[in-house]
């Protein structure tokens, strides 16, 4: 039992652990990532138990200094984090701290449990990951807005069912993704607010056995307040599940963007020139320029979806409170954070580097009867019921198809066979500009509406940046 004596729970047991099981059940091979959070939470707990009279001032300072040195060594990569000794990050910190400051380190675990420690560490980790994701999504939103502002009044076809539908401004298309990014930011902000409560002082399940002032740790760690229920606090992984689910939604949005860029960069579309800095070639075909970034974004989104599913599957059948199954949620949490950390920072520079072939886009926007809806609207203003107008324009489109022409090419006499309402002003009503401008509603692609949308988006982004600056200033 000599080796077992170093375990944090060894007093109860007579028999040594099965060696294969002992190695298999350890979480340190992945939860070493939580060392900064474990050090921060341990400092907050040390101050809490010092206030309760468990530590002297000298002992408190020794523990705080030891934890600071541990955290510094982690940041500077001076720790042997691949050691086979510790069970988990909590055990590792206890062993390391004892090596640095002596047996006073053993007082640190007074009044707390690993159940509340991991719940706190993971909240801190997810909170930091959310903050980074918000910064990176805001940068992507800014790049989308900047690119949209640079496209002026250039148009492109929009699609339903992957068939050309109506012309829209290129800026309008880009701003659809801006809206997705901004919604994702609010999802992250909401999730952060819900999770920002401190589990320290919850004990293993029923609360600490010492009379601790839980607000001390909560304030030290920047939490809104202590958690309200100890059983919930030690078993709650909603915050990590919500983070994974929000990340999955972000991944879906990024994948849609990536898919459109990939399609639009093909020779068949020819709308976009891919930036070489984010593309690679073929080892066999010299002419190739492959959309590696967008294809990888599509692939990485699958990891995020998988992690969210993993979370739900693990948590769905767990009774209160802590269960060892929850250890399996940690790797999914790390994968979500690291996938976002790898992917999101690339989006802004990639987006800014995109180059549009406006001539190809506008040619596509003016062919294929994309002004048919505007033509029907023209008839509506002439007093024709929309269903009737729809049928009359449909007949005109069929006639134009049979004669290999666009609606613009049909003369008034030809059009009148489909309705006497067609007049000399018809062709002015179905030009590209008129077709765009007939969508003159809030959120529409009319030129003035898009200008106002861009101005509004700029203000929203500036307000978001102001909020982020204030938050950073407050720590």
C-alpha positions in Angstrom: 0.0 0.0 0.0 3.0 2.3 -0.1 2.1 3.8 -3.5 -1.5 4.0 -2.4 -0.6 6.3 0.5 -0.2 9.2 -1.9 -3.8 8.9 -3.0 -6.2 11.6 -1.9 -8.6 9.0 -0.6 -6.3 6.1 0.5 -7.2 5.8 4.2 -10.4 3.8 3.6 -8.8 1.0 1.5 -6.8 -2.1 2.3 -6.2 -3.5 -1.1 -4.1 -1.8 -3.8 -5.8 -0.8 -7.0 -5.6 -3.0 -10.1 -2.7 -1.5 -12.0 -4.5 -1.4 -15.4 -7.6 0.1 -13.8 -5.5 2.6 -11.9 -4.0 3.9 -15.1 -7.2 3.8 -17.1 -9.3 5.8 -14.6 -6.9 8.7 -14.3 -8.0 12.1 -15.7 -4.6 13.8 -15.5 -3.6 12.9 -19.1 -6.2 15.4 -20.2 -7.3 17.6 -17.2 -3.7 19.0 -16.8 -5.2 21.8 -19.0 -7.0 23.0 -15.9 -3.9 23.9 -13.9 -4.4 27.7 -14.2 -8.0 27.3 -13.1 -7.1 24.9 -10.3 -4.5 27.3 -9.1 -6.8 30.3 -9.2 -9.7 28.4 -7.5 -7.2 27.1 -4.8 -6.1 30.6 -4.1 -9.6 31.7 -3.6 -10.3 28.7 -1.3 -7.2 29.5 0.7 -8.4 33.0 1.3 -11.8 31.6 2.4 -10.5 29.1 4.9 -8.0 31.8 6.2 -11.0 34.0 6.9 -12.5 31.1 8.8 -9.4 30.8 11.0 -8.0 27.6 9.4 -4.8 29.3 8.1 -2.5 31.8 9.7 -1.5 34.8 7.7 1.9 33.2 7.2 0.4 29.9 6.0 -1.9 31.8 3.6 1.0 33.7 2.1 3.0 30.5 1.7 0.2 28.7 -0.1 -0.6 31.7 -2.3 3.1 32.1 -3.3 3.3 28.4 -4.0 0.2 28.4 -6.2 1.5 31.4 -8.1 4.8 29.7 -8.8 2.9 26.6 -10.0 0.8 28.7 -12.4 3.8 30.6 -13.6 5.7 27.4 -14.3 2.7 26.1 -16.3 2.6 29.2 -18.4 6.3 29.0 -19.1 6.2 25.3 -19.8 8.5 24.4 -16.9 6.3 21.7 -15.4 6.5 18.0 -16.1 2.8 17.6 -16.8 3.1 14.1 -18.3 4.1 12.6 -14.9 2.6 9.2 -14.1 2.2 10.0 -10.4 -1.0 12.1 -10.1 -4.5 10.8 -10.5 -5.9 14.2 -11.6 -5.1 17.9 -11.7 -6.2 18.3 -8.1 -3.8 15.6 -6.9 -1.0 17.0 -9.1 -1.4 20.5 -7.5 -1.5 19.1 -4.0 1.7 17.0 -4.6 3.5 19.9 -6.3 2.5 22.4 -3.7 3.8 20.0 -0.9 7.1 19.7 -2.7 7.4 23.5 -2.9 6.1 24.7 0.5 6.0 21.6 2.7 3.2 20.1 4.7 1.3 23.3 5.1 0.1 22.5 1.6 -2.0 19.7 3.1 -4.2 22.2 4.9 -5.5 23.6 1.5 -7.9 20.7 1.1 -9.7 21.6 4.4 -13.3 22.3 3.8 -13.5 21.3 0.2 -14.0 18.3 -2.1 -12.8 17.4 -5.5 -16.4 17.4 -6.7 -16.7 21.2 -6.1 -13.1 21.7 -7.4 -13.7 20.2 -10.8 -17.1 22.0 -11.1 -15.3 25.3 -10.4 -12.3 24.6 -12.6 -14.5 23.7 -15.5 -16.6 26.8 -15.1 -13.5 28.9 -15.1 -12.2 27.1 -18.2 -15.4 27.4 -20.1 -15.8 31.0 -19.1 -12.3 31.8 -20.5 -13.1 29.8 -23.7 -16.4 31.8 -24.1 -14.5 35.1 -23.8 -12.0 34.1 -26.4 -14.8 32.9 -28.8 -16.7 36.2 -28.4 -13.5 38.2 -29.3 -12.9 36.0 -32.3 -16.5 36.0 -33.5 -16.6 39.8 -33.1 -13.5 40.0 -35.3 -15.2 37.9 -37.9 -18.3 40.0 -37.8 -16.2 43.1 -38.3 -14.4 41.5 -41.3 -17.8 40.6 -42.8 -19.0 44.2 -42.3 -15.8 45.7 -43.8 -16.0 43.4 -46.8 -19.7 44.2 -47.3 -19.0 47.9 -47.1 -16.4 47.5 -49.9 -18.8 45.8 -52.3 -20.8 48.9 -53.0 -23.9 48.3 -55.2 -22.6 45.1 -56.9 -25.2 42.4 -57.2 -25.2 38.6 -57.2 -27.9 35.9 -57.5 -29.5 34.5 -54.4 -30.6 30.9 -54.3 -33.4 28.8 -53.0 -33.2 25.0 -53.5 -29.7 25.8 -54.9 -31.5 27.4 -57.9 -31.2 31.1 -58.8 -34.0 33.0 -57.2 -33.6 36.8 -57.1 -30.8 39.3 -57.3 -29.4 40.7 -54.1 -26.6 43.0 -53.2 -23.3 41.2 -52.4 -23.3 43.2 -49.2 -26.7 41.8 -48.3 -25.5 38.2 -48.7 -22.4 38.9 -46.6 -24.5 40.6 -43.9 -26.6 37.4 -43.5 -23.5 35.8 -42.0 -22.8 38.9 -39.9 -26.3 38.4 -38.3 -25.4 34.8 -37.6 -22.2 35.8 -35.9 -23.9 38.4 -33.8 -26.6 35.9 -32.7 -23.9 33.5 -31.8 -22.2 36.1 -29.7 -25.4 36.7 -27.7 -25.8 33.0 -27.2 -22.3 32.9 -25.7 -23.0 35.9 -23.6 -26.2 34.4 -22.3 -24.5 31.1 -21.5 -21.7 32.9 -19.7 -24.2 34.8 -17.5 -26.0 31.6 -16.6 -22.9 29.7 -15.6 -21.2 32.5 -13.7 -21.8 31.2 -10.2 -19.2 29.7 -7.9 -19.5 26.1 -6.6 -16.7 26.4 -4.0 -18.1 25.7 -0.6 -20.5 23.1 -1.8 -18.5 20.2 -0.4 -18.8 16.8 -2.0 -22.7 17.1 -2.0 -24.3 18.6 1.0 -22.2 21.8 1.5 -19.0 22.5 3.4 -18.7 21.3 7.0 -17.0 24.5 8.0 -18.7 27.8 8.4 -17.2 29.4 5.3 -18.0 32.7 3.8 -18.7 31.5 0.2 -18.8 35.1 -1.1 -15.1 35.4 -0.6 -14.2 32.8 -3.3 -17.0 34.0 -5.6 -15.7 37.5 -5.6 -12.0 36.5 -5.9 -12.9 34.5 -9.1 -15.2 37.0 -10.6 -18.4 35.0 -10.2 -21.7 36.8 -9.8 -22.4 34.9 -6.5 -22.1 31.5 -4.9 -24.3 28.7 -6.3 -27.6 28.3 -4.6 -27.7 24.5 -4.1 -24.8 22.2 -3.2 -26.2 19.1 -4.9 -26.9 21.0 -8.1 -23.5 22.8 -7.9 -21.4 19.6 -7.7 -23.3 17.7 -10.4 -24.2 20.6 -12.8 -22.6 20.4 -16.2 -25.3 22.4 -17.9 -22.8 25.2 -18.5 -20.5 22.9 -20.4 -23.4 21.3 -22.3 -24.7 24.7 -23.3 -21.2 25.8 -24.3 -20.9 22.7 -26.5 -24.4 23.2 -28.0 -23.7 26.9 -28.7 -20.4 25.9 -30.3 -22.3 23.4 -32.4 -24.6 26.2 -33.6 -21.5 28.3 -34.4 -20.1 25.4 -36.3 -23.3 25.0 -38.3 -23.1 28.7 -39.3 -19.4 28.5 -40.2 -20.0 25.4 -42.2 -22.8 27.1 -44.2 -20.4 30.0 -44.9 -17.6 27.6 -45.8 -19.9 25.6 -48.2 -21.0 28.7 -50.0 -17.4 30.0 -50.4 -16.3 26.6 -51.6 -19.1 26.5 -54.2 -18.7 30.1 -55.3 -14.9 29.6 -55.8 -15.5 26.7 -58.3 -15.1 27.3 -62.0 -18.8 26.5 -62.4 -19.7 29.6 -60.3 -16.6 31.7 -60.6 -17.8 34.3 -58.2 -14.8 34.2 -55.8 -11.1 34.1 -56.0 -9.7 32.1 -53.1 -6.8 33.8 -51.2 -3.6 31.8 -51.8 -2.5 32.3 -48.2 -5.4 30.0 -47.1 -5.3 27.4 -49.9 -3.0 24.6 -51.0 -2.3 22.8 -54.3 -2.5 19.2 -55.5 0.5 16.9 -55.4 -0.6 15.5 -58.7 -2.4 18.2 -60.6 -0.4 21.4 -61.1 -3.3 23.6 -61.9 -5.3 23.0 -58.6 -5.9 25.6 -55.9 -7.9 23.8 -53.2 -10.2 25.5 -50.6 -8.5 23.9 -47.6 -9.7 26.4 -45.0 -13.3 26.2 -45.9 -13.2 22.4 -46.3 -11.6 22.0 -42.8 -14.2 24.4 -41.3 -16.9 22.1 -42.7 -15.1 19.1 -41.2 -14.4 20.7 -37.8 -18.1 21.6 -37.4 -18.7 17.9 -37.2 -16.4 17.7 -34.1 -18.5 20.4 -32.4 -21.7 18.6 -33.2 -20.2 15.3 -31.9 -19.1 16.9 -28.7 -22.6 18.3 -28.0 -24.1 14.9 -28.6 -21.5 13.3 -26.3 -22.5 15.6 -23.5 -26.2 14.9 -23.8 -25.6 11.2 -23.9 -23.4 11.1 -20.8 -25.6 13.4 -18.7 -29.1 12.1 -19.6 -29.2 9.3 -17.0 -27.2 10.5 -14.1 -28.7 10.6 -10.6 -27.8 13.4 -8.2 -25.1 14.3 -7.5 -21.6 13.7 -8.7 -20.8 10.5 -10.7 -17.5 9.4 -12.3 -19.2 9.4 -15.7 -18.9 13.2 -15.6 -15.1 12.8 -16.0 -15.9 11.9 -19.6 -17.4 15.4 -20.2 -14.0 17.0 -19.7 -12.4 15.8 -22.9 -15.4 17.0 -24.9 -15.2 20.4 -23.2 -11.5 20.7 -24.1 -12.2 19.6 -27.7 -14.9 22.2 -28.1 -12.7 25.0 -26.8 -9.6 23.9 -28.7 -11.5 23.5 -31.9 -13.0 27.0 -31.6 -9.5 28.4 -30.7 -8.0 26.8 -33.8 -10.7 27.8 -36.2 -12.2 31.1 -35.2 -9.1 33.3 -35.3 -8.6 32.3 -39.0 -12.0 33.5 -40.2 -11.4 37.3 -40.1 -8.1 37.3 -42.1 -9.5 34.8 -44.5 -12.7 36.8 -45.0 -10.9 40.1 -45.6 -8.7 38.4 -48.2 -11.6 37.2 -50.3 -11.8 38.7 -53.8 -15.0 38.9 -55.8 -15.5 38.6 -59.5 -18.3 41.1 -59.7 -18.7 40.8 -63.5 -19.5 37.1 -63.2 -21.8 37.7 -60.2 -23.7 40.4 -61.9 -24.0 38.5 -65.2 -25.5 35.6 -63.2 -27.8 38.1 -61.5 -29.2 39.4 -64.7 -29.8 36.1 -66.5 -32.3 33.3 -65.7 -35.4 35.4 -65.1 -34.4 36.6 -61.7 -36.5 39.7 -62.3 -39.7 37.7 -62.6 -40.8 38.6 -59.0 -40.3 42.2 -59.8 -42.3 41.8 -63.0 -45.2 40.3 -61.0 -44.9 43.2 -58.5 -45.2 45.6 -61.5 -48.5 44.0 -62.4 -49.7 44.2 -58.8 -49.2 47.9 -58.8 -51.3 48.0 -61.9 -54.2 46.4 -59.9 -53.7 42.8 -60.9 -54.2 40.3 -58.0 -50.9 38.7 -57.2 -51.9 35.1 -58.1 -53.1 36.4 -61.5 -49.9 38.4 -61.9 -47.8 35.4 -61.0 -49.5 33.3 -63.8 -49.2 36.1 -66.4 -45.5 36.5 -65.7 -45.0 32.7 -65.7 -46.6 32.6 -69.1 -44.2 35.4 -70.3 -41.2 33.5 -68.9 -42.3 30.3 -70.7 -42.6 32.3 -74.0 -39.1 33.9 -73.3 -37.7 30.4 -72.7 -39.1 29.1 -75.9 -37.5 32.0 -77.9 -34.2 31.9 -75.9 -34.6 35.5 -74.5 -34.9 37.2 -71.1 -37.9 39.1 -70.0 -36.1 42.3 -70.7 -35.9 41.3 -74.3 -39.6 40.9 -74.9 -41.3 44.0 -76.4 -44.5 45.5 -75.1 -46.6 44.0 -78.0 -45.3 40.5 -77.2 -46.0 41.0 -73.5 -49.6 42.3 -74.0 -50.6 38.8 -75.2 -50.2 37.8 -71.6 -52.0 40.9 -70.2 -53.1 44.3 -71.3 -51.6 45.7 -68.1 -48.1 45.5 -69.5 -47.0 49.0 -70.6 -44.1 51.0 -71.8 -42.9 51.5 -68.3 -42.5 47.7 -67.7 -38.8 47.5 -68.8 -37.8 50.2 -66.3 -39.4 48.3 -63.6 -37.4 45.1 -64.1 -33.8 46.5 -64.5 -31.3 45.1 -62.0 -31.5 48.2 -59.9 -35.3 48.3 -60.0 -35.4 44.6 -59.1 -33.2 45.2 -56.1 -35.0 48.3 -55.0 -38.5 46.8 -55.1 -37.4 45.0 -51.9 -37.7 48.2 -50.0 -38.5 46.9 -46.6 -36.5 46.7 -43.4 -34.2 43.7 -43.9 -34.6 43.8 -47.7 -31.9 44.1 -50.4 -33.0 47.5 -51.7 -29.9 49.7 -52.0 -31.0 52.2 -49.4 -32.1 49.5 -47.0 -28.7 47.8 -47.2 -27.0 51.1 -46.6 -29.0 51.7 -43.5 -28.4 48.1 -42.5 -24.6 48.6 -42.8 -24.8 51.7 -40.7 -26.8 50.0 -38.0 -24.5 47.0 -38.0 -21.5 49.4 -37.5 -23.2 50.9 -34.5 -24.0 47.4 -33.1 -20.4 46.3 -33.5 -19.1 49.4 -31.9 -21.4 48.9 -28.9 -20.2 45.3 -28.6 -16.6 46.4 -28.7 -17.4 49.0 -26.0 -18.9 46.3 -23.8 -15.9 44.1 -24.3 -13.5 46.9 -23.4 -15.5 47.7 -20.2 -15.5 44.0 -19.3 -11.7 43.8 -19.9 -11.1 46.9 -17.8 -13.1 45.4 -15.0 -11.1 42.1 -15.2 
